[in-house]
Amino acid sequence: MADPAFVIRRRLHLEPGASAVLYALTSVASERERAFAAVAEFREARQAERAFQLAWVRAQIDLRHAHLSAKQSIDAQRIAAHLLRTIVLPAPRKRAIEANQLGQSALWAHGLGGDVPILAVSFASPADLPFVVLVARMHQYLCRQGLAIDLAVIDETKGGYHDALVDQIRDALARRGIAPLTRVAFLKSEQLSAAERTLLAAVARVWLRANGPSVGAQLRELTPDRKLERLDGEPLSLREQPQERCAQSAANLRTDTVRLSTAVRLIKSVCSQGHTWCGRGRT
């Protein structure tokens, strides 16, 4: 096993025809006593079921407050995964890191501390604002889940309407009850130097383009199939390889299973007709 693991086993005996419901819970505690208290609390099936129901209700309330669908919440969690753990550096960010000449302090004047992961979204037209508002809703949703993440909204439009566009974004969020905003910085691209733009491209772990494809499609672009190296240059383990590759492996496994099942049925059919199989031939 390549990675550290904690493995626990519990024996369960079932009579023929009987069934059982198993609950698997994870918990984090700051003290040993609290961890054992949590174990004792959820040993009863009723308590575990109640915990699941409360968690489901809380999740629905959070999604309703952020005005996110279940699919959008999944995209938000994928954003968080890329922000919290960067396995593969996209080529544009890698080039920006190599070209960057500024330090963390250059971010401070723009409302970014640089001490937490940065999510960036850029837009070049007022028509792109709905995408920006969606990303902002996802960001605020993650912040309310306890994640410290900065959002940099980069205005790449031409002209002096930056404040008006920022007000439109704030108003769109406020109409949904999302105000005041947490950890959001609005930047005008024309007011940034070339070195500052390079710095932003280097430090933003996820950069979404409002005029690009969907959030999910852009996240998939961050881990293309052809890129199989970690940040340290080592090859990715099977667990770290892109989801599409794992899905393809699963599809291949299902295909092989179907072929094997078909072959077994064929052999049974032949044998039932009085034939026997010997080596590669049939008698």
N, C-alpha and C positions, 0 to 999 in steps of 0.2 A: 504494500500500500504506500503510495507516494506521499500522501498528506497525513498529518496527525488526525486521529479519529477517536472519538469516545463511543464505544459500542456497549450496548446493554441488551440483555436477553431476558425474556420472561416466558415461561412455559405455560401452555394452555392446552387442556385436554377437552375434547369435544366428543360427545356420544354420537353414534351414527344418526344423521339427519338433524343434528342440533346446529345452532348458529350462535355467534357472539359478535359483539361490537367492540372494537379496540380503539382507544384514544391515544394519540401521540401529541404531547404538548412540550414546548420548549419554554424555558423561563430564565430570566437573568435576575440575580439578586446581589446586593452589595455586601451581604454578610452570610455566613454559612447557616446561621439559625433561620434566616428568612428563606433561604433556599429549601431547607427541610420543611419549613412551615408550608411553603407552596406545594411541595410534594404531598404532604399530609392532607392539604385542602382538596386536592384534585384526585385523591385516590378513589373517591366515590364517583360512580358514573353520572349521577345526577348533577354533581358539582361541575364535572367536566362539560356536560351538555349545556349547562347554564352559562359557562364561560364562553363556549362557542357561540351561543345565541347572543350574548352581550357584545362579543367582538363583531359579529355580523351587523348588529344594529348600529354600533359605533361606526363601522366602515360605511354603512349607508348614509348616516348623518354627515360624515366628513365629505363624502362624494357629493351629496346634495348641496352642502354649503359651498363647495368649490365649483359646482355646476359642471361636474365631470361625469361622463358615462363610465361603465365598467371597463370598456376597451381603452378609453383615454387614461384611466387610472393605471392600467397595465403599462401604457407607454410612459407615464410619469415614473413608474417604478423602474423601468428600463433606463430612463435618463439617470435616475439615482444610482443605478448599478454602474453606469459608465463614469459617473462623477466620483464615486467612492473608490472604484478600483479600475485603473486604466491598465488593461492587459496589452493592447496593441496601440501604438501611436499611429494615427492617420498621417499620410504623407504630408499634407499641408502643415499640420502642427509640428511635425518633425523638422520641416524646413524652417518654420518660424523659430523654433527653439535654437536651431543652429545659427540663425541670423540675428537673434535678439542680443541687444547690447545694454538693455536697461534692467534695473533691479525692481524689487517689490515696492519700494517707496514711490516709484513713478505711477503706481496705481492709486495712491491715496488721494490725489487731487481730483480724481474722477469718482470718488465715493466707493471705491473697492479697496478692501483691506489686503487681499492676497493671502490671508491666513486660512481661508476655507475654499473648497472647490468652487469654480466659477462656471456657470452656464451662460452662454451668449446666444442671442438671437438677433439677427440683422434683417432690416427691411429697407427696400428701395422705392416703395410706392405706398401712398395712402391705402390702396386697395389691399395691401398685405396686412393691414392692422388686425383683422380677425385672427390670423395665425399667431401674431404677437400676443394678442389677448389670451389665446388658448395656452400658449407656452407660459405666460404669466400665471394663469390659473393653476397649471400643473406645478409651477414653482412654489406658489403660495400653499398649495396642498402638501407638498413635501416639507415645507418649513413647519407647517402645523403638525406634521408627524414627528417633529423633533430633529430634523436634519438641518444643519447649518450650511446653507448654500447661497451664494450670491448670484443674482441674475443681472447681466449686463445687456441692456436693450440698445442696440447700435442703429442710429438713424442714418441711412445712407442716401436719403432723398436730397435733391438739389434745391437750394433756395433757403429762405429764412423762416420756414414754418415749423421749426422744431418744437417750440413750446406748444403750439396748437395741436400737433400730433401727440405729444406727451399727454396733454389734457384729454384728448380723445381716448387714449388708452386708459388713463385713470378713471374717466367717467364710465367707460364700458365695464370696468371691474367694479366700480362703486355701485352701479345699477344692479350688480349681482351680489351685492353685500360684501364684496372683498375690498375692504379698506379699514385702516390705512395699510399700505403695502410694506412688506418686510423684506429687507436686504435686496432692494432693487435700485439699480443705477441706470440713468438715461444718458446716453452719450451721442453727440453729433459727430459723425465721421469726419466732416470737413474741418472740424476744430481740433482734430487729433493729428499729431505729426506722424510721419511714416514710421519712425521708431516706436511710437506709442501703439500704432496699429499692429506692428509686428509683435510687440509685447503682449497685447491682448490675444492675438492668435496663438501665442506660445503658452499662455497661462489658462486659457479657456479649455477645459477638458471636453466639453461638448459645445459645438457651434452649429446652430440651426439656422437655415436660410428660409425666410418667410416666402420667398418666391420659388422655393424648391418643392420637392415631393412632400408627402405626409411626414409627420414626426417619426412614425414607425419605420418608414422607408429610409429616412436619413440616418436613423440609428443603426439600421442594418449595414449602411455604407461604412460605418466606423470599423466594422470587423469583416472585411471582404474575405472570401474563401481563399484567395491567392496569398493572403498575408498570414503566415503561420509562424511568426517569430514574436517572442516576448520582448519587453523593453530591454532586457539584458542580453538579447540576441539568441537566447536558447529557444528551441522549438516548443510550440505549445503542446501541453498534454492533451489527451483526448477530452478531458473534462472542460478545458479552456477553449477548445476549438469552436468555431462559429456554430450557432444553433442549426443552420441549414445543413452543415456537414453531419451533425448528429442525427438530424431528421432523415437524411439520405441513408445513413447507416441503418436506421430503424426500418426504413422502407425496404432496403435490401434484405434485411433479416426477415421481414414479413413475406417477401417474395420467395425466399429460400424455403420458408416454412410451408408455404402453399405448394411449392414444387415437391417437397418431401411428402406432404400429405397426399398429393395426387399419386406419387409413385407408390406409396404404401397401399392405397386403394386399388391401384392397378395390379399389384402383386397379389393382394387378397382375392381379386376377381379371377385372376389366372389360376391361382391355387384351388379355388372353389370349383373350377372346371376340370380338376384332375391332373393339372400339369404340375411339374416340379421344376424349380430353378437350380441350375448347376453351373457355377462359374458365370461365363458370359453368354452361355447358350441356354436353350430351353429344350426340355425333353418331354 
